[in-house]
Amino acid sequence: MTHATVVHGQGVRVKLPAWPDLVLLDSMRQETWIDGKPEAVYAATLKVFGELGIPVGNTDSKVGIIGSEKFDRTHTLSGAPMSRSFSCGDAAYGPVADSYRISIAIAVWVKPGANLGTAFATAVVASGSDITGVQRNPRECGSTGRIEQKILEGVQKYVR
């Protein structure tokens, strides 16, 4: 079951298979500054999500949040093996991220910053599930930072 909520003052929370409770994405935010107006950064982020194959879920342009609460991928994401984007542990055959179904949640925050710039933050979390038919508990997967970097670079390309 997928559950995502955006509660003003309480943050963006998602439910993924490896966690028994909701995950607060706000606590994982990686923030940077972009030289551009928030409206342009927001529009560029939506475009970059499409280019990277990230589905857009809940959005709120007034608050400046773009979310992809949960989507599943196997083997590759944005043209690279899953293990380039997520670390879910290793097995005898290598990184399990490359053979598991990875459930991914991404949130981006776009807020006005100083000197007509924009505060831009991303958070990514994932969960891996074995698809071989063997009953195993899902694994927590940490982000390697690749997807966050691809989103940032794509947005910067369009805002310049």
C-alpha positions as CSV (number, residue, x, y, z in Angstrom):
1,M,0.0,0.0,0.0
2,T,1.3,3.5,-0.9
3,H,0.6,6.4,1.3
4,A,1.9,9.9,0.9
5,T,0.8,13.1,2.7
6,V,1.8,16.7,2.6
7,V,0.8,18.4,5.8
8,H,1.8,22.0,6.1
9,G,4.0,22.4,9.2
10,Q,4.5,18.6,9.4
11,G,6.3,17.9,6.2
12,V,6.2,15.3,3.4
13,R,5.7,11.7,4.6
14,V,5.7,8.5,2.5
15,K,5.2,4.9,3.2
16,L,7.5,2.4,1.6
17,P,7.7,-1.4,2.1
18,A,10.9,-1.6,4.1
19,W,9.8,0.9,6.8
20,P,7.0,0.1,9.3
21,D,6.2,3.8,9.7
22,L,5.9,6.8,7.5
23,V,9.3,8.3,6.4
24,L,9.6,12.0,6.8
25,L,11.3,13.2,3.6
26,D,11.9,16.7,5.0
27,S,14.5,15.2,7.3
28,M,16.5,14.0,4.3
29,R,16.5,17.3,2.4
30,Q,19.7,18.3,0.5
31,E,19.4,22.1,-0.1
32,T,21.3,24.3,-2.5
33,W,20.7,27.7,-4.2
34,I,19.8,28.3,-7.8
35,D,20.2,31.7,-9.5
36,G,16.7,32.0,-11.0
37,K,13.2,32.8,-10.1
38,P,11.2,30.2,-8.2
39,E,8.5,30.0,-11.0
40,A,11.2,29.1,-13.6
41,V,12.9,26.6,-11.2
42,Y,9.6,24.9,-10.5
43,A,8.7,24.6,-14.2
44,A,12.2,23.4,-15.0
45,T,11.9,20.7,-12.3
46,L,8.7,19.4,-13.8
47,K,10.4,19.1,-17.2
48,V,13.5,17.4,-15.7
49,F,11.3,14.8,-13.9
50,G,9.8,13.9,-17.3
51,E,13.2,13.6,-18.9
52,L,14.5,11.4,-16.2
53,G,11.5,9.1,-16.3
54,I,10.3,10.2,-12.8
55,P,6.5,10.4,-12.6
56,V,5.0,13.5,-11.0
57,G,2.6,12.8,-8.2
58,N,1.4,15.4,-5.7
59,T,2.5,19.0,-6.5
60,D,1.7,22.3,-4.9
61,S,3.0,25.3,-6.8
62,K,1.9,27.7,-4.1
63,V,3.9,25.9,-1.4
64,G,6.7,24.9,-3.9
65,I,6.6,21.2,-3.5
66,I,6.9,18.6,-6.3
67,G,6.5,15.0,-5.3
68,S,6.7,11.5,-6.7
69,E,5.4,9.6,-3.7
70,K,6.1,6.1,-4.9
71,F,7.0,4.6,-8.2
72,D,8.7,1.3,-8.9
73,R,11.6,0.5,-11.2
74,T,13.7,-2.6,-11.9
75,H,17.2,-2.8,-13.3
76,T,17.7,0.9,-14.5
77,L,16.7,4.4,-13.7
78,S,17.6,7.4,-15.9
79,G,19.8,5.3,-18.2
80,A,22.0,3.7,-15.5
81,P,21.8,0.5,-13.3
82,M,19.8,1.0,-10.1
83,S,23.0,0.5,-8.0
84,R,24.3,3.8,-9.4
85,S,21.4,5.5,-7.7
86,F,20.6,3.3,-4.7
87,S,22.5,1.3,-2.2
88,C,20.4,-1.6,-0.8
89,G,23.3,-3.9,0.2
90,D,25.1,-6.6,-1.7
91,A,24.6,-10.3,-2.4
92,A,26.9,-13.0,-3.8
93,Y,26.0,-11.8,-7.3
94,G,26.6,-8.1,-6.6
95,P,24.5,-5.1,-5.6
96,V,20.9,-6.2,-4.9
97,A,19.6,-2.8,-6.2
98,D,20.2,-4.1,-9.8
99,S,18.0,-7.1,-9.4
100,Y,15.3,-6.0,-6.9
101,R,12.2,-4.0,-7.5
102,I,13.0,-0.6,-6.1
103,S,10.1,1.6,-4.8
104,I,11.2,5.2,-4.9
105,A,9.9,8.4,-3.3
106,I,11.3,11.8,-4.4
107,A,10.3,15.3,-3.2
108,V,11.6,18.7,-4.3
109,W,11.1,22.0,-2.5
110,V,11.3,25.3,-4.4
111,K,11.2,28.5,-2.3
112,P,12.1,32.1,-2.9
113,G,15.6,32.9,-1.8
114,A,17.9,35.9,-1.5
115,N,18.6,38.2,-4.5
116,L,15.9,36.8,-6.7
117,G,17.4,33.3,-6.3
118,T,15.7,30.1,-5.3
119,A,16.2,27.7,-2.4
120,F,16.1,24.3,-4.0
121,A,16.0,21.1,-2.0
122,T,15.6,17.4,-2.9
123,A,15.0,14.3,-0.9
124,V,15.1,10.7,-2.2
125,V,14.4,7.5,-0.3
126,A,13.8,3.9,-1.6
127,S,13.0,0.4,-0.6
128,G,14.0,-2.8,-2.4
129,S,12.0,-6.0,-2.8
130,D,13.2,-9.3,-4.2
131,I,11.4,-10.2,-7.4
132,T,12.7,-13.8,-7.7
133,G,9.7,-15.2,-5.8
134,V,11.7,-15.9,-2.6
135,Q,9.9,-14.5,0.4
136,R,12.3,-12.0,1.9
137,N,11.8,-8.8,3.9
138,P,12.1,-5.6,1.8
139,R,15.4,-3.7,2.3
140,E,15.9,-0.1,3.1
141,C,17.9,1.6,0.3
142,G,19.9,4.7,0.6
143,S,20.4,7.2,-2.2
144,T,23.9,7.6,-3.7
145,G,23.1,11.2,-4.6
146,R,23.0,10.5,-8.3
147,I,19.3,11.2,-8.9
148,E,19.5,14.4,-6.8
149,Q,22.5,15.5,-8.8
150,K,20.8,14.7,-12.2
151,I,17.7,16.7,-11.1
152,L,19.8,19.7,-10.0
153,E,22.0,19.7,-13.1
154,G,18.9,19.5,-15.4
155,V,17.1,22.3,-13.6
156,Q,20.2,24.5,-13.7
157,K,20.5,23.8,-17.5
158,Y,17.0,25.1,-18.1
159,V,17.1,28.1,-15.7
160,R,20.3,29.6,-17.2
